[in-house]
Amino acid sequence: MLSFTSICFAGARQKLNSFNAFSLSGANLKLKILRINSIVSFRGGAEAYIKNINGLLEAQGHETLTITLNSGELEGSTDKYIEIKMSGNPLSRMFKDLVPQDEVLNLLRTRYEEFRPDIIHLHHIRLAFSTIEKFLEPIDTPVIFTAHDALLVCPLSTLVQPGNRICDGGTGLRCGFTGCRIQGHLTYELLLSKSINRLRDSKIVAYLCPSYSVFNYLHNNGFGPVVHLPSFSRFDSHAIENEPNYELILEQKSIGYIGRLESYKGVHDLLRAFKLISEKHPGLKLKIAGIGGYEEELKELSAQLGLVENVIWLGKVGPLEREEFYSSVFCIVVPSNYWENFALVAQESLLRGIPTIGTNIGGIPEIVKD
């Protein structure tokens, strides 16, 4: 892990002179890392990844402090993981994003002074982005950014225009004329993009990219230096240490999907495909694990397709239920119809020896080989 960090900062030394005094030569270097993340509503793979990496860093002797701004349900703060509730309706939250919020700003400054990190590691920048920018403005601590998705170069993180046209990325006025669902919040997205670009030019010394796909998008849109740093999430030790029981996997009678239930995840395409498969193999089941804003529409589609008896909705699953889910399917489908970065579900299923089917878009084909 440290070798990757060294590569990242070696390429960024000229961009931030204050970093010259920061030594990476010692093999026993211990770092204090402040992580800042902002998410809207549901947690996803990025949030699981952050917590996993915190555990790995702590095990190597590094100190971490994570501050998450969240407009959804909170998990609860600890001494090393602080959640800040960004409440209000979408309009008031947009105002809080555009205008620095003193309460949040003071909290960030207080925690920074108490923790005195060696590195500030940004993840998503959306909620309270003007507050985050103002917080970083006077600070000379090196700042890095992990691109968990394509939001830096696409307001919707889809990189697919209507009509399934792949987009080259880049937030601008043209986004209002592509037919994308950006509609009335283009002004907001342009202001967010300007804030991100200012951080790019003055503060962020490197961008970590889990997939070559996001690496190329960021590089082509003027972000840099960019570093391809594949995911090294912590996976269940049982799955790593034990050889999969392939015969048992192939005896299962269910196809699986696990993830958010949102339109861009392509579960509606999966349901329609499963309709065709179930006509030839009526004994098959489709198990869908996850929650999201698109759930009711998907259930209605399932009923319209006559699949009520064949589709099992598992809802939100915890760690134990997750393993039970994986052990009950003979294949996993990652049907995203929009750009994906580096699908953790594909990694999890392949790790367990489960055949995996994925859309040929974004970082998925870097994991699933045809």
Solvent accessible surface area in square Angstrom, and as a share of the most:
residue,aa,sasa,rsa
1,M,59,0.26
2,L,45,0.22
3,S,71,0.46
4,F,77,0.32
5,T,26,0.15
6,S,37,0.24
7,I,106,0.54
8,C,2,0.01
9,F,0,0.00
10,A,62,0.48
11,G,54,0.52
12,A,2,0.01
13,R,82,0.30
14,Q,175,0.78
15,K,76,0.32
16,L,27,0.13
17,N,113,0.58
18,S,57,0.37
19,F,2,0.01
20,N,94,0.48
21,A,99,0.77
22,F,39,0.16
23,S,68,0.44
24,L,27,0.13
25,S,106,0.68
26,G,39,0.38
27,A,94,0.73
28,N,127,0.65
29,L,42,0.21
30,K,113,0.48
31,L,6,0.03
32,K,59,0.25
33,I,13,0.06
34,L,0,0.00
35,R,3,0.01
36,I,1,0.00
37,N,1,0.00
38,S,1,0.01
39,I,10,0.05
40,V,69,0.40
41,S,44,0.28
42,F,74,0.31
43,R,65,0.24
44,G,19,0.19
45,G,37,0.35
46,A,16,0.13
47,E,11,0.05
48,A,51,0.39
49,Y,22,0.08
50,I,4,0.02
51,K,89,0.38
52,N,40,0.20
53,I,8,0.04
54,N,19,0.10
55,G,23,0.22
56,L,46,0.23
57,L,12,0.06
58,E,57,0.26
59,A,84,0.65
60,Q,83,0.37
61,G,40,0.38
62,H,4,0.02
63,E,85,0.38
64,T,5,0.03
65,L,11,0.05
66,T,0,0.00
67,I,0,0.00
68,T,1,0.01
69,L,0,0.00
70,N,0,0.00
71,S,18,0.11
72,G,12,0.12
73,E,144,0.65
74,L,69,0.34
75,E,103,0.46
76,G,40,0.38
77,S,67,0.43
78,T,82,0.48
79,D,117,0.60
80,K,99,0.42
81,Y,24,0.09
82,I,12,0.06
83,E,15,0.07
84,I,22,0.11
85,K,95,0.40
86,M,9,0.04
87,S,56,0.36
88,G,44,0.42
89,N,91,0.47
90,P,95,0.60
91,L,140,0.70
92,S,41,0.26
93,R,47,0.17
94,M,59,0.26
95,F,122,0.51
96,K,55,0.23
97,D,6,0.03
98,L,62,0.31
99,V,62,0.36
100,P,48,0.30
101,Q,37,0.16
102,D,98,0.51
103,E,145,0.65
104,V,11,0.06
105,L,5,0.02
106,N,82,0.42
107,L,58,0.29
108,L,0,0.00
109,R,94,0.34
110,T,69,0.40
111,R,85,0.31
112,Y,15,0.06
113,E,104,0.47
114,E,117,0.52
115,F,27,0.11
116,R,128,0.47
117,P,11,0.07
118,D,42,0.22
119,I,4,0.02
120,I,0,0.00
121,H,17,0.07
122,L,0,0.00
123,H,0,0.00
124,H,26,0.12
125,I,11,0.05
126,R,38,0.14
127,L,4,0.02
128,A,0,0.00
129,F,7,0.03
130,S,16,0.10
131,T,0,0.00
132,I,0,0.00
133,E,27,0.12
134,K,84,0.36
135,F,1,0.00
136,L,0,0.00
137,E,120,0.54
138,P,101,0.64
139,I,18,0.09
140,D,97,0.50
141,T,13,0.08
142,P,9,0.06
143,V,1,0.01
144,I,11,0.06
145,F,9,0.04
146,T,7,0.04
147,A,1,0.01
148,H,27,0.12
149,D,31,0.16
150,A,0,0.00
151,L,45,0.22
152,L,16,0.08
153,V,2,0.01
154,C,14,0.08
155,P,13,0.08
156,L,43,0.21
157,S,21,0.13
158,T,7,0.04
159,L,1,0.01
160,V,12,0.07
161,Q,26,0.12
162,P,64,0.40
163,G,71,0.68
164,N,127,0.65
165,R,128,0.47
166,I,113,0.57
167,C,16,0.09
168,D,120,0.62
169,G,9,0.09
170,G,20,0.19
171,T,32,0.19
172,G,18,0.17
173,L,123,0.61
174,R,99,0.36
175,C,13,0.08
176,G,39,0.38
177,F,177,0.74
178,T,25,0.15
179,G,56,0.54
180,C,30,0.18
181,R,131,0.48
182,I,3,0.02
183,Q,144,0.64
184,G,79,0.76
185,H,54,0.24
186,L,28,0.14
187,T,96,0.56
188,Y,18,0.07
189,E,5,0.02
190,L,42,0.21
191,L,78,0.39
192,L,5,0.03
193,S,18,0.12
194,K,117,0.50
195,S,1,0.01
196,I,7,0.04
197,N,46,0.24
198,R,125,0.45
199,L,3,0.02
200,R,48,0.17
201,D,99,0.51
202,S,67,0.43
203,K,31,0.13
204,I,1,0.00
205,V,2,0.01
206,A,0,0.00
207,Y,0,0.00
208,L,16,0.08
209,C,0,0.00
210,P,12,0.08
211,S,0,0.00
212,Y,121,0.46
213,S,18,0.12
214,V,0,0.00
215,F,53,0.22
216,N,75,0.39
217,Y,32,0.12
218,L,0,0.00
219,H,115,0.51
220,N,114,0.58
221,N,39,0.20
222,G,54,0.52
223,F,11,0.04
224,G,23,0.22
225,P,41,0.26
226,V,22,0.13
227,V,20,0.11
228,H,40,0.18
229,L,20,0.10
230,P,52,0.33
231,S,21,0.14
232,F,57,0.24
233,S,12,0.08
234,R,119,0.43
235,F,44,0.18
236,D,59,0.30
237,S,67,0.43
238,H,120,0.53
239,A,11,0.09
240,I,101,0.51
241,E,134,0.60
242,N,71,0.37
243,E,136,0.61
244,P,31,0.19
245,N,91,0.47
246,Y,107,0.41
247,E,137,0.61
248,L,87,0.43
249,I,22,0.11
250,L,124,0.62
251,E,110,0.49
252,Q,43,0.19
253,K,135,0.57
254,S,8,0.05
255,I,11,0.06
256,G,0,0.00
257,Y,7,0.03
258,I,9,0.05
259,G,25,0.24
260,R,69,0.25
261,L,1,0.00
262,E,39,0.17
263,S,44,0.28
264,Y,66,0.25
265,K,36,0.15
266,G,0,0.00
267,V,0,0.00
268,H,33,0.15
269,D,64,0.33
270,L,13,0.06
271,L,0,0.00
272,R,117,0.43
273,A,45,0.35
274,F,1,0.00
275,K,60,0.25
276,L,120,0.60
277,I,69,0.35
278,S,11,0.07
279,E,113,0.51
280,K,167,0.71
281,H,102,0.45
282,P,102,0.64
283,G,56,0.54
284,L,22,0.11
285,K,70,0.30
286,L,0,0.00
287,K,37,0.16
288,I,1,0.00
289,A,0,0.00
290,G,11,0.11
291,I,63,0.32
292,G,11,0.11
293,G,65,0.63
294,Y,45,0.17
295,E,34,0.15
296,E,113,0.50
297,E,99,0.44
298,L,1,0.01
299,K,69,0.29
300,E,103,0.46
301,L,23,0.12
302,S,2,0.02
303,A,56,0.43
304,Q,143,0.63
305,L,38,0.19
306,G,54,0.52
307,L,3,0.02
308,V,100,0.57
309,E,140,0.63
310,N,25,0.13
311,V,9,0.05
312,I,64,0.33
313,W,66,0.23
314,L,70,0.35
315,G,20,0.19
316,K,162,0.68
317,V,25,0.14
318,G,27,0.26
319,P,114,0.72
320,L,142,0.71
321,E,87,0.39
322,R,68,0.25
323,E,55,0.25
324,E,114,0.51
325,F,5,0.02
326,Y,4,0.02
327,S,73,0.47
328,S,25,0.16
329,V,0,0.00
330,F,49,0.20
331,C,10,0.06
332,I,0,0.00
333,V,16,0.09
334,V,10,0.06
335,P,16,0.10
336,S,1,0.01
337,N,40,0.20
338,Y,51,0.19
339,W,16,0.06
340,E,23,0.11
341,N,11,0.06
342,F,39,0.16
343,A,11,0.09
344,L,34,0.17
345,V,25,0.14
346,A,0,0.00
347,Q,26,0.12
348,E,23,0.11
349,S,0,0.00
350,L,74,0.37
351,L,58,0.29
352,R,31,0.11
353,G,19,0.18
354,I,3,0.02
355,P,64,0.40
356,T,16,0.09
357,I,101,0.51
358,G,27,0.26
359,T,47,0.27
360,N,130,0.67
361,I,22,0.11
362,G,16,0.16
363,G,0,0.00
364,I,1,0.01
365,P,46,0.29
366,E,54,0.24
367,I,28,0.14
368,V,28,0.16
369,K,155,0.66
370,D,195,1.01
